[in-house]
Amino acid sequence: MTPRTSPISAASTFFYGPPDRRRRRAGRRQSQHPSPQPERPQRAQSWKASAVRGTSYATPVEVGIPSTELPSYRGRVRRKPILLALIFSAFFALNLPGASSSPPTLVAPVLSASVTGTEVSLTWTNAGGETSYHVMRLPPAAVSWTEIATLRANTLQYKDSGLSPSTTYHYVVVATRGWKQMNSNAVQVTTGVTPSLPPPSPSPSPSFSPSPSPSPSPLPSPSPSYSPSPTPSPSPSPSPTPSPSDLPIVGPQPSITCPAGSVNIGTSTDIQAMTNLYPQGTTFCLKAGTHSMTAPVFPKSNDTYVGEYGAVLDGTGWTTTDTSLGAAFSAMGRDIDYVTIRNLVIRNMPQKGIATAYDANSNWTIDHNEISGARTGVSFPDYSTVTANFIHHNSQYGFNGYRTTGSLVQNNEVSYNELCLCDPGDGGASKFVGTTNDSVIGNYIHDNGGNGIWFDTANTGVLIEGNTVSVNMRYGKAISMEKNNGTAVIRNNSIRVGSRGEVGIILNNSSNVEVYDNTVTMASTSEGGAINVFFDASRTGYDTTNNQITNNTISLQGSATITASVSCYNVSDCSPYWTTKGNLFQGNTYRVPSGTGRNWALSSAVAWLPWQAVGFDTTGSLVS
């Protein structure tokens, strides 16, 4: 039998079978000392490149080095000489000075870059024990990498020249040894306007991908122009707009620009792919134009997303019933903290504009965005700030906080949410549940269906201060405290209840609330009145006690009748709520059409003197 063709020389060709069974072949002289059979050649292993450090890609991709099957040998061989040779080889190798039982561990190279004209100079630290380096480049608007050079071990620099001027590129260097690899950090560079060298002839580049990227669906071209809507579309009977000096400056602003060193993301680039590519703590600049979205972006902790003026994230056509996945940015079920989202238009998302989770996230900053067309505009986590946003035309809530601690909602305009009244009694500008030390300060909240500022169930440490709030639709309560046993302060707010609104401030089965220095204008005939202290016996576990309503100014307009009220439901005798439960009205100023009108309520309408007779507003003022 003739053995298979082998890469081993003819002098090392072997016959099969042990020595006592070998047969001489005609014309051949058998060796008296046959060499031991070498180890059977193994299939060469192709190595794989996983994602760049910090990415979430889990599927490896075979790259570059081809798999070649060498010919194998059949037959039995003498094993004793092989075994002895291996033992002696191992003995001498282990006892040689400086010998090591394993090669050094590969470490990730640290990559840096500099630009001269259209030439990029890359340098990196030594990976240690590598056999080669592979230089990868991500061209503009691409989601897959191209290998541009393969370099020998200990080569620590490379120049990429002949690039397009004024173009952004990304680079990664991959160190390899056998099937092992370590990826460097990714760097972004933007070339200058003048080429520094003529373009070289292209070098062949094998197919290699250190981080597989999903192929995004085609995205529309950027919008040719953009102008954030300064004023939302009108709704029936809008409230008077405060003077410009009273309004916060909200929404995206031309003066807000991307910080130097930001990673640019164009409208045709997948935002999640770029987020995965870079380590946490990266600042991304979303370029102006429309970024169409069909899936949420899951940031990494400490990431920042800043939009160029005119950057729009648009979810038109995207549908899902999953509230954790139907948002432009989501962190539901993930431990993602210290994220900043600034200067973006976020519109038409299927569930939420921004979705977070109280038990997993904290310290988000949501600033100067315009968010509309979702079910809920913003849900925020612990210790977060929601500032200077224009949140409008969302179908249920503008913003909400669920079991959050220490968060601040300040200087936003929140309007025209829940106009359809699709969730009667459970919608409006906002809702807070189970929060601790959350604050709502300096916001302009107007023309929403349902409630304005609503703290519903088990909130404590509440501060509602300096807001301008108007309601003019059914179920409209400007400020509602409902089923809260904790503490709350409501002060220095300007409130208007339109002809179809219900209540200015209501303390519904809530205790320990201080209400002072507010101005409430009542234009509604609702029996709830401008300020209402209310108890419902069916709501067990929550009483209405120890509420202090002091130094407020309440005005009646049009056909409105009730200024202040203490009332009950499912109770035969409500009088303890104005005699022994610790509720107090004192030092308030009432502007009413007539000094003899029944403009107060103790379960039913009463005049000024009966109101004072129970100890209320003995230091108050009546202006008619």
SULQUI-V497256 format. One record per residue. N is the residue number from 1. RES is the residue in three letters. SS is DSSP state (a for helix, b for strand, c for the rest). PHI is phi in radians with two decimals (999 if undefined). BURIAL is 1 if it has 16 or more other ideal C-beta (glycine too) atoms within 10 Angstrom, else 0. Layout:
N&RES&SS&PHI&BURIAL, N&RES&SS&PHI&BURIAL
This chain:
1&MET&c&999&0, 2&THR&c&-1.60&0, 3&PRO&c&-1.18&0, 4&ARG&c&-1.12&0, 5&THR&c&-1.02&0, 6&SER&c&-2.30&1, 7&PRO&c&-1.28&0, 8&ILE&c&-1.37&0, 9&SER&c&-1.09&0, 10&ALA&a&-1.09&0, 11&ALA&a&-1.14&0, 12&SER&a&-1.84&0, 13&THR&c&-1.33&0, 14&PHE&c&-2.09&1, 15&PHE&c&-1.68&1, 16&TYR&c&-1.60&0, 17&GLY&c&1.72&0, 18&PRO&c&-1.21&0, 19&PRO&a&-1.03&0, 20&ASP&a&-1.33&0, 21&ARG&a&-2.04&0, 22&ARG&c&-1.27&0, 23&ARG&c&-2.01&0, 24&ARG&c&-1.28&0, 25&ARG&c&-1.74&0, 26&ALA&c&-1.02&0, 27&GLY&c&1.40&0, 28&ARG&c&-2.04&0, 29&ARG&c&-1.81&0, 30&GLN&c&-1.43&0, 31&SER&c&-1.19&0, 32&GLN&c&-1.36&0, 33&HIS&c&-2.31&0, 34&PRO&c&-1.11&0, 35&SER&c&-1.27&0, 36&PRO&c&-1.16&1, 37&GLN&c&-1.18&1, 38&PRO&c&-1.21&0, 39&GLU&c&-1.07&0, 40&ARG&c&-1.12&0, 41&PRO&c&-1.03&0, 42&GLN&c&-1.80&0, 43&ARG&c&-1.09&0, 44&ALA&c&-1.15&0, 45&GLN&c&-1.59&0, 46&SER&c&-1.36&0, 47&TRP&c&-1.70&1, 48&LYS&b&-2.11&1, 49&ALA&b&-1.97&1, 50&SER&c&-1.60&1, 51&ALA&c&-1.20&1, 52&VAL&c&-1.03&1, 53&ARG&c&-0.86&1, 54&GLY&c&1.61&1, 55&THR&c&-1.52&1, 56&SER&c&-1.79&0, 57&TYR&c&-1.17&1, 58&ALA&c&-1.96&0, 59&THR&c&-1.59&0, 60&PRO&c&-1.33&1, 61&VAL&b&-2.24&1, 62&GLU&b&-1.24&0, 63&VAL&c&-2.37&1, 64&GLY&c&0.95&1, 65&ILE&c&-1.44&1, 66&PRO&c&-1.27&0, 67&SER&c&-1.64&0, 68&THR&c&-2.18&0, 69&GLU&c&-1.65&0, 70&LEU&c&-1.45&0, 71&PRO&c&-1.15&0, 72&SER&c&-1.84&0, 73&TYR&c&-1.97&1, 74&ARG&c&-2.05&0, 75&GLY&c&1.94&0, 76&ARG&c&-1.59&0, 77&VAL&c&-2.23&1, 78&ARG&c&-1.28&0, 79&ARG&c&-1.74&0, 80&LYS&a&-1.07&0, 81&PRO&a&-1.02&0, 82&ILE&a&-1.12&0, 83&LEU&a&-1.07&0, 84&LEU&a&-1.10&0, 85&ALA&a&-1.10&0, 86&LEU&a&-1.17&0, 87&ILE&a&-1.11&0, 88&PHE&a&-1.12&0, 89&SER&a&-1.09&0, 90&ALA&a&-1.14&0, 91&PHE&a&-1.07&0, 92&PHE&a&-1.20&0, 93&ALA&a&-1.16&0, 94&LEU&a&-1.28&0, 95&ASN&a&-1.78&0, 96&LEU&c&-1.26&0, 97&PRO&c&-1.04&0, 98&GLY&c&1.37&0, 99&ALA&c&-1.22&0, 100&SER&c&-2.22&0, 101&SER&c&-1.40&0, 102&SER&c&-2.57&0, 103&PRO&c&-1.21&0, 104&PRO&c&-1.09&0, 105&THR&c&-1.30&0, 106&LEU&c&-1.21&1, 107&VAL&c&-2.06&0, 108&ALA&c&-1.19&1, 109&PRO&c&-1.13&1, 110&VAL&c&-1.79&0, 111&LEU&b&-1.75&1, 112&SER&b&-2.36&0, 113&ALA&b&-2.54&1, 114&SER&b&-2.41&0, 115&VAL&b&-2.19&1, 116&THR&b&-2.27&0, 117&GLY&c&1.08&0, 118&THR&c&-1.88&1, 119&GLU&b&-2.00&1, 120&VAL&b&-1.94&1, 121&SER&b&-1.79&0, 122&LEU&b&-1.90&1, 123&THR&b&-2.35&0, 124&TRP&b&-2.63&1, 125&THR&c&-1.44&0, 126&ASN&c&-1.26&0, 127&ALA&c&-1.35&1, 128&GLY&c&1.41&1, 129&GLY&c&1.44&0, 130&GLU&c&-1.29&1, 131&THR&c&-1.87&0, 132&SER&b&-2.86&1, 133&TYR&b&-2.13&1, 134&HIS&b&-2.11&1, 135&VAL&b&-1.66&1, 136&MET&b&-1.99&1, 137&ARG&b&-2.29&1, 138&LEU&b&-1.85&1, 139&PRO&c&-1.21&0, 140&PRO&c&-1.05&0, 141&ALA&c&1.02&0, 142&ALA&c&-1.98&1, 143&VAL&c&-2.11&1, 144&SER&c&-2.18&0, 145&TRP&c&-1.58&1, 146&THR&b&-2.16&0, 147&GLU&b&-1.41&1, 148&ILE&b&-1.90&1, 149&ALA&b&-2.86&1, 150&THR&b&-2.08&1, 151&LEU&b&-2.11&1, 152&ARG&b&-1.26&0, 153&ALA&c&-0.99&0, 154&ASN&c&1.21&0, 155&THR&c&-1.52&1, 156&LEU&c&-2.10&0, 157&GLN&b&-2.73&0, 158&TYR&b&-2.78&1, 159&LYS&b&-2.00&0, 160&ASP&b&-1.91&1, 161&SER&c&-2.06&1, 162&GLY&c&1.30&0, 163&LEU&c&-1.43&1, 164&SER&c&-1.28&0, 165&PRO&c&-1.23&0, 166&SER&c&0.92&0, 167&THR&c&-2.25&0, 168&THR&b&-1.67&1, 169&TYR&b&-2.21&1, 170&HIS&b&-2.14&1, 171&TYR&b&-2.30&1, 172&VAL&b&-2.47&1, 173&VAL&b&-1.99&1, 174&VAL&b&-1.99&1, 175&ALA&b&-1.60&1, 176&THR&b&-2.29&1, 177&ARG&b&-2.56&1, 178&GLY&c&1.07&0, 179&TRP&c&-1.61&0, 180&LYS&b&-1.54&1, 181&GLN&b&-2.66&1, 182&MET&b&-2.41&1, 183&ASN&b&-1.65&1, 184&SER&c&-1.35&1, 185&ASN&c&-1.16&1, 186&ALA&c&-1.57&1, 187&VAL&b&-2.19&1, 188&GLN&b&-2.02&1, 189&VAL&b&-2.39&1, 190&THR&b&-2.15&0, 191&THR&c&-1.27&1, 192&GLY&c&-1.40&0, 193&VAL&c&-1.58&0, 194&THR&c&-2.09&0, 195&PRO&c&-1.09&1, 196&SER&c&-1.63&1, 197&LEU&c&-2.49&0, 198&PRO&c&-1.17&0, 199&PRO&c&-1.11&0, 200&PRO&c&-1.34&0, 201&SER&c&-1.17&0, 202&PRO&c&-1.17&0, 203&SER&c&-1.68&0, 204&PRO&c&-1.11&0, 205&SER&c&-2.28&1, 206&PRO&c&-1.19&0, 207&SER&c&-1.28&0, 208&PHE&c&-2.64&1, 209&SER&c&-2.45&1, 210&PRO&c&-1.29&1, 211&SER&c&-2.48&1, 212&PRO&c&-1.09&1, 213&SER&c&-2.13&1, 214&PRO&c&-1.17&0, 215&SER&c&-1.47&0, 216&PRO&c&-1.25&1, 217&SER&c&-1.20&0, 218&PRO&c&-0.99&0, 219&LEU&c&-1.91&1, 220&PRO&c&-1.22&0, 221&SER&c&-1.21&0, 222&PRO&c&-1.04&1, 223&SER&c&-1.14&0, 224&PRO&c&-1.16&0, 225&SER&c&-2.63&0, 226&TYR&c&-2.63&1, 227&SER&c&-2.50&0, 228&PRO&c&-0.99&1, 229&SER&c&-1.22&0, 230&PRO&c&-1.25&0, 231&THR&c&-2.32&0, 232&PRO&c&-1.19&1, 233&SER&c&-1.10&0, 234&PRO&c&-1.24&0, 235&SER&c&-2.12&1, 236&PRO&c&-1.03&0, 237&SER&c&0.88&0, 238&PRO&c&-1.17&0, 239&SER&c&-1.32&1, 240&PRO&c&-1.03&0, 241&THR&c&-1.44&0, 242&PRO&c&-1.07&0, 243&SER&c&-1.09&0, 244&PRO&a&-0.97&0, 245&SER&a&-1.18&0, 246&ASP&a&-1.54&0, 247&LEU&c&-1.60&0, 248&PRO&c&-1.24&1, 249&ILE&c&-1.47&0, 250&VAL&c&-2.17&1, 251&GLY&c&1.37&1, 252&PRO&c&-1.04&1, 253&GLN&c&-2.26&0, 254&PRO&c&-1.08&0, 255&SER&c&-1.32&0, 256&ILE&c&-1.53&0, 257&THR&c&-2.15&0, 258&CYS&c&-1.29&1, 259&PRO&c&-1.12&0, 260&ALA&c&-1.04&0, 261&GLY&c&1.50&0, 262&SER&c&-1.16&1, 263&VAL&b&-1.54&1, 264&ASN&b&-1.35&1, 265&ILE&b&-2.21&1, 266&GLY&c&-1.38&1, 267&THR&c&-1.19&1, 268&SER&c&-1.75&1, 269&THR&c&-1.83&1, 270&ASP&c&-1.24&1, 271&ILE&a&-1.14&1, 272&GLN&a&-1.16&1, 273&ALA&a&-1.07&1, 274&MET&a&-1.21&1, 275&THR&a&-1.08&1, 276&ASN&a&-1.16&1, 277&LEU&a&-1.21&1, 278&TYR&c&-1.80&1, 279&PRO&c&-1.23&0, 280&GLN&c&-1.06&0, 281&GLY&c&1.61&0, 282&THR&c&-1.46&1, 283&THR&b&-1.75&1, 284&PHE&b&-1.90&1, 285&CYS&b&-1.91&1, 286&LEU&b&-1.51&1, 287&LYS&c&-1.23&1, 288&ALA&c&-1.05&1, 289&GLY&b&2.15&1, 290&THR&b&-1.69&1, 291&HIS&b&-1.75&1, 292&SER&b&-1.30&1, 293&MET&c&-2.20&1, 294&THR&c&-2.28&0, 295&ALA&c&-2.76&1, 296&PRO&c&-1.33&1, 297&VAL&b&-1.68&1, 298&PHE&c&-1.78&1, 299&PRO&c&-1.23&1, 300&LYS&c&-1.85&1, 301&SER&c&-0.98&1, 302&ASN&c&1.24&1, 303&ASP&c&-1.32&1, 304&THR&b&-2.25&1, 305&TYR&b&-2.12&1, 306&VAL&b&-2.10&1, 307&GLY&b&-1.69&1, 308&GLU&c&-1.05&1, 309&TYR&c&-1.02&1, 310&GLY&c&1.81&1, 311&ALA&b&-1.38&1, 312&VAL&b&-2.18&1, 313&LEU&b&-1.77&1, 314&ASP&b&-2.10&1, 315&GLY&c&-1.80&1, 316&THR&c&-0.98&0, 317&GLY&c&1.56&0, 318&TRP&c&-1.55&1, 319&THR&c&-2.24&0, 320&THR&c&-2.89&1, 321&THR&c&-1.71&0, 322&ASP&c&-1.44&0, 323&THR&c&-1.18&1, 324&SER&c&-1.45&1, 325&LEU&c&-1.93&1, 326&GLY&c&-1.64&1, 327&ALA&b&-2.32&1, 328&ALA&b&-1.10&1, 329&PHE&b&-2.18&1, 330&SER&b&-2.38&1, 331&ALA&c&-2.38&1, 332&MET&c&-1.08&1, 333&GLY&c&1.34&0, 334&ARG&c&-2.27&1, 335&ASP&c&-1.51&0, 336&ILE&c&-2.26&1, 337&ASP&b&-2.19&1, 338&TYR&c&0.96&1, 339&VAL&c&-1.76&1, 340&THR&b&-2.09&1, 341&ILE&b&-2.23&1, 342&ARG&b&-2.46&1, 343&ASN&c&1.13&1, 344&LEU&c&-2.03&1, 345&VAL&b&-1.67&1, 346&ILE&b&-2.11&1, 347&ARG&b&-2.46&1, 348&ASN&c&1.09&1, 349&MET&c&-1.39&1, 350&PRO&c&-1.21&1, 351&GLN&c&-2.23&1, 352&LYS&b&-2.33&1, 353&GLY&b&-1.20&1, 354&ILE&b&-2.34&1, 355&ALA&b&-2.16&1, 356&THR&c&-2.28&1, 357&ALA&c&-2.19&1, 358&TYR&c&-1.13&1, 359&ASP&c&-1.62&0, 360&ALA&c&-2.30&0, 361&ASN&c&-2.15&1, 362&SER&b&-2.83&1, 363&ASN&c&1.03&1, 364&TRP&c&-1.64&1, 365&THR&b&-2.08&0, 366&ILE&b&-2.12&1, 367&ASP&b&-2.43&1, 368&HIS&c&0.96&1, 369&ASN&c&-1.95&1, 370&GLU&b&-2.00&1, 371&ILE&b&-2.25&1, 372&SER&b&-2.65&1, 373&GLY&c&1.35&1, 374&ALA&c&-1.81&1, 375&ARG&c&-1.32&1, 376&THR&b&-2.22&1, 377&GLY&b&-1.17&1, 378&VAL&b&-2.44&1, 379&SER&b&-2.04&1, 380&PHE&b&-2.15&1, 381&PRO&c&-1.74&1, 382&ASP&b&-1.05&1, 383&TYR&c&0.89&1, 384&SER&c&-1.94&1, 385&THR&b&-2.15&1, 386&VAL&b&-2.08&1, 387&THR&b&-2.31&1, 388&ALA&c&0.98&1, 389&ASN&c&-1.72&1, 390&PHE&b&-1.85&1, 391&ILE&b&-2.02&1, 392&HIS&b&-2.63&1, 393&HIS&c&0.94&1, 394&ASN&c&-1.70&1, 395&SER&c&-1.33&1, 396&GLN&c&-2.15&1, 397&TYR&b&-2.27&1, 398&GLY&b&-1.30&1, 399&PHE&b&-2.61&1, 400&ASN&b&-2.63&1, 401&GLY&b&-2.23&1, 402&TYR&b&-2.07&1, 403&ARG&c&0.97&1, 404&THR&c&-1.58&1, 405&THR&b&-2.28&1, 406&GLY&c&1.19&1, 407&SER&c&-1.67&1, 408&LEU&b&-2.22&1, 409&VAL&b&-2.01&1, 410&GLN&b&-2.47&1, 411&ASN&c&1.01&1, 412&ASN&c&-1.80&1, 413&GLU&b&-1.86&1, 414&VAL&b&-2.21&1, 415&SER&b&-2.65&1, 416&TYR&c&1.03&1, 417&ASN&c&-1.62&1, 418&GLU&c&1.04&1, 419&LEU&c&-1.15&1, 420&CYS&c&-1.32&0, 421&LEU&c&0.91&0, 422&CYS&c&-1.20&0, 423&ASP&c&-2.17&1, 424&PRO&c&-1.01&0, 425&GLY&c&1.39&0, 426&ASP&c&-2.53&0, 427&GLY&c&-3.00&1, 428&GLY&b&2.40&1, 429&ALA&b&-1.24&1, 430&SER&b&-2.78&1, 431&LYS&b&-2.75&1, 432&PHE&b&-2.16&1, 433&VAL&b&-2.35&1, 434&GLY&c&1.10&1, 435&THR&c&-1.63&1, 436&THR&b&-2.31&1, 437&ASN&c&1.04&1, 438&ASP&c&-1.53&1, 439&SER&b&-2.25&1, 440&VAL&b&-2.19&1, 441&ILE&b&-2.34&1, 442&GLY&c&1.16&1, 443&ASN&c&-1.63&1, 444&TYR&b&-1.88&1, 445&ILE&b&-2.11&1, 446&HIS&b&-2.67&1, 447&ASP&b&0.98&1, 448&ASN&b&-1.69&1, 449&GLY&c&-1.30&1, 450&GLY&c&1.37&1, 451&ASN&b&-1.44&1, 452&GLY&c&-1.54&1, 453&ILE&b&-1.88&1, 454&TRP&b&-2.23&1, 455&PHE&b&-1.81&1, 456&ASP&b&-2.02&1, 457&THR&c&1.45&1, 458&ALA&c&1.06&1, 459&ASN&c&-1.74&1, 460&THR&b&-2.59&1, 461&GLY&c&1.18&0, 462&VAL&b&-1.37&1, 463&LEU&b&-2.25&1, 464&ILE&b&-2.13&1, 465&GLU&b&-2.49&1, 466&GLY&c&1.16&0, 467&ASN&c&-1.60&1, 468&THR&b&-1.88&1, 469&VAL&b&-2.26&1, 470&SER&b&-2.34&1, 471&VAL&b&-2.28&1, 472&ASN&c&-2.65&1, 473&MET&c&-2.40&1, 474&ARG&c&-0.96&0, 475&TYR&c&1.15&1, 476&GLY&c&-1.52&1, 477&LYS&b&-2.00&1, 478&ALA&b&-1.11&1, 479&ILE&b&-2.31&1, 480&SER&b&-2.19&1, 481&MET&b&-1.87&1, 482&GLU&b&-2.31&1, 483&LYS&b&0.99&1, 484&ASN&b&-2.27&1, 485&ASN&c&-1.73&1, 486&GLY&c&-1.41&1, 487&THR&c&-1.67&1, 488&ALA&b&-2.75&1, 489&VAL&b&-2.21&1, 490&ILE&b&-2.16&1, 491&ARG&b&-2.57&1, 492&ASN&c&0.99&0, 493&ASN&c&-1.72&1, 494&SER&b&-1.91&1, 495&ILE&b&-2.20&1, 496&ARG&b&-2.29&1, 497&VAL&b&-1.90&1, 498&GLY&c&-1.24&1, 499&SER&c&-1.09&0, 500&ARG&c&-1.91&1, 501&GLY&c&-1.41&1, 502&GLU&c&-2.01&1, 503&VAL&b&-2.46&1, 504&GLY&b&-1.35&1, 505&ILE&b&-2.27&1, 506&ILE&b&-2.19&1, 507&LEU&b&-1.91&1, 508&ASN&b&-1.84&1, 509&ASN&b&0.87&1, 510&SER&b&-2.28&1, 511&SER&c&-2.26&1, 512&ASN&c&1.08&1, 513&VAL&b&-1.89&1, 514&GLU&b&-1.80&0, 515&VAL&b&-2.15&1, 516&TYR&b&-2.62&1, 517&ASP&c&1.03&0, 518&ASN&c&-1.72&1, 519&THR&b&-2.01&1, 520&VAL&b&-2.16&1, 521&THR&b&-1.89&1, 522&MET&b&-1.96&1, 523&ALA&c&-1.99&1, 524&SER&c&-1.78&1, 525&THR&c&-1.51&0, 526&SER&c&-0.98&1, 527&GLU&c&-1.25&0, 528&GLY&c&-1.14&1, 529&GLY&c&1.42&1, 530&ALA&c&-1.22&1, 531&ILE&b&-2.29&1, 532&ASN&b&-2.23&1, 533&VAL&b&-1.76&1, 534&PHE&b&-2.34&1, 535&PHE&b&-2.27&1, 536&ASP&b&-2.08&1, 537&ALA&c&-1.14&0, 538&SER&c&-1.31&0, 539&ARG&c&-1.64&1, 540&THR&c&-1.21&0, 541&GLY&c&1.61&0, 542&TYR&c&-2.36&1, 543&ASP&c&-1.80&1, 544&THR&c&-2.17&1, 545&THR&c&-2.44&1, 546&ASN&c&0.96&0, 547&ASN&c&-1.77&1, 548&GLN&b&-2.02&1, 549&ILE&b&-2.00&1, 550&THR&b&-2.39&1, 551&ASN&c&0.98&1, 552&ASN&c&-1.69&1, 553&THR&b&-1.99&1, 554&ILE&b&-2.15&1, 555&SER&b&-2.15&1, 556&LEU&b&-1.81&1, 557&GLN&c&-2.24&0, 558&GLY&c&1.04&0, 559&SER&c&-1.66&0, 560&ALA&c&-1.09&1, 561&THR&c&-2.19&1, 562&ILE&c&-1.89&1, 563&THR&c&-1.61&1, 564&ALA&b&-2.34&1, 565&SER&b&-2.62&1, 566&VAL&b&-2.16&1, 567&SER&b&-2.53&1, 568&CYS&b&-2.41&1, 569&TYR&b&-2.48&0, 570&ASN&c&1.07&0, 571&VAL&c&-2.32&0, 572&SER&c&-1.35&0, 573&ASP&c&-2.28&0, 574&CYS&c&-1.61&1, 575&SER&c&-1.02&0, 576&PRO&a&-1.00&0, 577&TYR&a&-1.36&1, 578&TRP&a&-2.12&1, 579&THR&a&-2.12&0, 580&THR&c&-2.12&0, 581&LYS&c&-1.54&1, 582&GLY&c&1.43&0, 583&ASN&c&-1.50&1, 584&LEU&b&-2.48&1, 585&PHE&b&-1.92&1, 586&GLN&b&-2.69&0, 587&GLY&c&1.25&0, 588&ASN&c&-1.51&1, 589&THR&b&-1.90&1, 590&TYR&b&-2.07&1, 591&ARG&b&-1.85&1, 592&VAL&c&-2.24&1, 593&PRO&c&-1.09&0, 594&SER&c&-2.52&0, 595&GLY&c&-1.24&0, 596&THR&c&-1.84&0, 597&GLY&c&-1.28&1, 598&ARG&c&-1.56&1, 599&ASN&c&-1.84&1, 600&TRP&b&-2.28&1, 601&ALA&b&-2.47&1, 602&LEU&b&-2.10&1, 603&SER&c&1.23&0, 604&SER&c&-2.37&0, 605&ALA&b&-1.14&1, 606&VAL&b&-2.38&1, 607&ALA&c&-1.56&0, 608&TRP&a&-1.07&1, 609&LEU&a&-1.15&0, 610&PRO&a&-1.06&0, 611&TRP&a&-1.08&1, 612&GLN&a&-1.21&1, 613&ALA&a&-1.11&0, 614&VAL&c&-1.57&0, 615&GLY&c&1.71&0, 616&PHE&c&-1.54&1, 617&ASP&c&0.89&1, 618&THR&c&-1.17&0, 619&THR&c&-1.91&0, 620&GLY&c&-1.42&1, 621&SER&b&-2.20&0, 622&LEU&b&-2.09&1, 623&VAL&b&-2.09&0, 624&SER&c&-2.26&0
